[in-house]
Amino acid sequence: MEELILAIGDIIVGIDIGSSKVSLVVGEVNNFNQVELVYTVEHKCKGIKKIDYIFISHTDNDHINGIMELIELSGSDLKIKNIILPLIKNYNNIIKKSCEKGININYVNTGSKFNLKNDFSVTCIHPDNGYIYSDANDYSAVYILKKDDFKMLLTGDIEKKAEDNILKNKDVREELKNMTVLKAAHHGSASSSGEEFIKLVNPEVTVISCGINNRYGHPKESTLEMLKKYNSDIYVTKECGQVMIRYTKDKFYVKTL
């Protein structure tokens, strides 16, 4: 099987080149980093020896620790081809180690788009070039994954300021309408998922990635109530474990692992 493998934050995406099947695994359980978990347990067992793209949202440890471990693994057993990240100062360790390993570095901002195989695309819709931020969370890269009518929004740790900035862009607003899947921002924090944003995105399914007994009490009840108001089916990884989303031939299903 020829498969295109992407790591996007704590999501692993597998695209079967032959059948156009797209599989996504997302989760953060007991604070064990999901990227490392999924690679070692699932993909290494399949004999997959490359990751075509790693998309990074921002530099918080819970989003990049596993990626640093993957970069360390890159070599004889694993080949990482590309790392994609927003242009921000705090990536020195990742950039240095990636260069040592011969991994390509690409920087993104609003409008950056990667047209991959079988009409699968990843588009960055935040941050804007020159966006002024006071909190690094609000500089998280936000990505839309798209295949046919399937659309998934990955929001990193953005807060309401970044959401409001995204909503100002008319073209992006059109893309945001009626998402198939939303990965909720900032682990379901109350400082994200504002009503105007959720109303527009109107996700059929929402996945909230957070660890068991996390010290922040994520997800917050106000966020859950907001998502319920717009009739989204909610999966919280500290309760259900890993979540697999599989899309094939105009239909998708969600499975907990």
C-alpha positions in Angstrom: 0.0 0.0 0.0 1.3 3.4 -0.9 0.3 5.9 1.8 0.9 9.6 2.3 1.5 10.3 6.0 1.1 13.7 7.7 1.5 14.6 11.3 -0.5 17.7 12.2 -0.1 18.7 15.8 -1.4 15.6 17.7 -3.2 14.3 14.6 -1.8 11.6 12.4 -3.3 11.6 8.8 -2.9 8.6 6.5 -4.0 8.8 2.9 -4.2 5.6 1.0 -3.0 6.6 -2.5 -4.7 3.7 -4.2 -8.2 4.0 -2.8 -8.3 7.7 -1.8 -9.2 6.6 1.8 -8.3 9.2 4.4 -7.7 8.2 8.0 -7.1 10.6 10.9 -6.2 9.6 14.5 -6.3 12.3 17.2 -5.9 12.2 20.9 -4.1 13.1 24.1 -4.5 10.6 26.9 -2.7 10.9 30.3 -0.5 13.5 28.7 1.3 10.9 26.6 2.1 12.6 23.3 -0.1 11.2 20.6 2.2 11.8 17.6 4.9 9.5 19.1 2.2 7.0 20.3 0.5 6.7 16.9 3.8 6.4 15.0 5.4 3.8 17.2 2.3 1.6 17.9 0.4 1.9 14.6 2.5 3.0 11.7 5.8 1.4 12.6 4.0 -1.9 12.9 2.7 -1.4 9.4 6.2 -0.9 8.1 5.8 2.7 7.1 9.1 4.4 7.0 8.4 8.0 6.1 6.3 11.0 7.1 5.8 13.3 4.2 4.7 16.4 6.2 4.7 17.5 9.8 2.5 20.6 10.3 3.2 22.5 13.5 0.7 24.9 15.1 2.9 26.5 17.8 5.6 25.8 20.3 3.8 24.7 23.5 5.4 21.5 24.8 2.2 19.5 24.6 2.1 20.2 20.9 5.8 19.7 19.9 7.4 17.2 22.4 6.4 14.2 20.3 7.5 16.0 17.1 11.0 16.5 18.6 11.1 12.8 19.3 10.1 12.0 15.8 12.8 14.3 14.4 15.3 12.5 16.6 14.1 9.2 15.1 14.5 10.5 11.6 17.3 8.6 9.9 17.6 4.9 9.0 14.2 3.7 10.4 12.1 6.8 9.6 12.4 9.5 6.9 10.7 12.9 7.6 10.5 15.0 4.4 9.0 18.3 5.4 8.2 20.4 8.5 5.6 23.2 8.1 5.3 25.9 10.7 4.4 29.6 11.3 7.2 32.2 11.2 7.8 32.8 14.9 11.0 33.0 17.0 10.6 30.1 19.3 11.4 27.2 16.9 15.2 27.4 17.1 15.6 23.8 18.5 13.2 22.3 15.9 14.9 24.2 13.0 18.4 23.3 14.1 17.6 19.6 14.6 15.7 19.5 11.3 18.6 21.0 9.4 20.9 18.4 11.0 18.6 15.6 9.8 18.2 17.1 6.3 14.5 17.9 6.7 13.0 20.7 4.6 11.5 23.6 6.6 8.6 25.6 5.1 6.9 28.7 6.8 3.2 29.4 6.4 0.7 32.2 6.9 -2.8 32.9 5.7 -3.2 31.6 2.2 -0.4 29.0 2.2 -1.8 25.9 0.6 -0.5 22.4 0.0 -2.1 20.4 -2.7 -1.3 16.8 -1.9 -2.2 13.5 -3.6 -5.7 12.5 -4.6 -7.1 16.0 -4.3 -6.3 16.2 -0.6 -5.3 19.7 0.5 -4.1 21.5 3.6 -4.6 25.3 3.7 -3.4 27.7 6.4 -6.0 30.3 7.4 -4.1 32.0 10.3 -1.9 33.8 11.2 -1.9 36.7 8.7 1.5 38.0 7.6 2.4 40.7 10.2 -0.4 39.6 12.6 0.3 41.2 16.0 -0.1 38.9 19.0 0.5 39.2 22.7 0.1 35.5 23.5 1.9 32.9 21.4 -1.3 30.7 21.5 -2.9 33.3 19.3 -0.2 32.9 16.7 -1.0 29.2 16.3 -1.2 28.1 12.7 -4.8 27.1 11.8 -5.3 24.6 9.1 -8.2 23.3 7.0 -7.9 19.7 5.7 -10.1 19.1 2.7 -10.9 16.1 0.5 -14.0 16.4 -1.7 -16.9 17.4 0.6 -15.0 16.5 3.8 -13.5 19.4 5.7 -11.7 19.4 9.0 -10.6 22.5 10.9 -7.5 22.3 13.1 -7.2 25.3 15.4 -4.1 24.8 17.6 -4.4 26.9 20.8 -6.0 30.0 19.3 -8.2 32.2 21.5 -11.0 34.5 20.7 -8.8 37.3 19.5 -7.4 35.1 16.7 -10.9 33.7 16.0 -12.2 37.3 15.5 -9.2 38.0 13.2 -10.0 35.0 11.1 -13.7 36.0 10.8 -12.6 39.3 9.2 -11.4 37.6 6.1 -14.4 37.2 3.7 -12.8 34.4 1.7 -11.8 32.5 4.8 -15.3 32.8 6.2 -16.7 31.0 3.1 -14.2 28.2 3.6 -15.1 27.9 7.3 -18.8 27.3 6.8 -20.2 24.0 7.8 -17.1 22.0 8.7 -17.4 18.2 8.8 -15.0 18.0 11.8 -13.6 20.6 14.2 -10.7 20.0 16.5 -11.6 22.4 19.2 -9.1 25.1 20.0 -7.0 25.1 23.2 -8.3 21.7 24.5 -11.8 23.1 25.0 -10.7 26.2 27.0 -13.2 28.8 27.9 -11.0 31.4 26.2 -11.7 29.9 22.8 -14.7 28.7 20.8 -16.6 32.0 20.7 -20.2 31.8 19.6 -19.8 33.7 16.2 -16.9 31.4 15.3 -18.7 28.2 16.3 -22.0 29.3 14.6 -20.2 29.8 11.3 -18.1 26.6 11.5 -21.2 24.6 12.6 -19.2 21.4 12.9 -21.0 18.1 12.5 -18.4 16.5 14.8 -16.1 18.1 17.3 -13.0 16.4 18.8 -11.5 17.9 22.0 -8.0 16.7 22.8 -7.1 16.8 26.5 -5.4 14.6 29.0 -7.0 12.8 31.9 -6.9 14.8 35.1 -5.3 17.8 33.4 -4.6 20.6 35.8 -6.6 23.2 33.8 -9.9 21.3 34.0 -10.3 21.1 30.2 -12.7 21.0 28.5 -14.7 23.8 30.1 -18.4 23.4 30.5 -19.1 26.6 28.7 -17.3 25.3 25.6 -19.3 22.0 25.7 -22.5 23.9 26.0 -21.7 26.2 23.1 -20.9 23.1 20.9 -24.1 21.4 22.0 -26.1 24.5 21.1 -25.1 24.0 17.5 -25.8 20.2 17.6 -22.2 19.1 17.2 -21.4 15.4 18.2 -18.6 15.8 20.7 -15.7 13.4 21.4 -13.4 14.2 24.4 -10.3 12.2 24.3 -9.8 12.0 28.1 -13.1 10.2 28.2 -13.1 8.1 25.0 -9.4 7.7 24.2 -8.0 8.1 20.7 -10.5 9.1 18.0 -10.2 7.8 14.4 -12.0 9.6 11.7 -12.1 7.8 8.4 -13.4 9.3 5.1 -13.9 7.3 1.9 -16.1 7.9 -1.1 -18.2 10.7 0.1 -18.9 9.3 3.6 -17.1 9.3 6.9 -17.3 7.7 10.3 -15.9 8.2 13.7 -14.4 5.4 15.8 -12.9 5.5 19.3 -9.8 3.4 19.8 
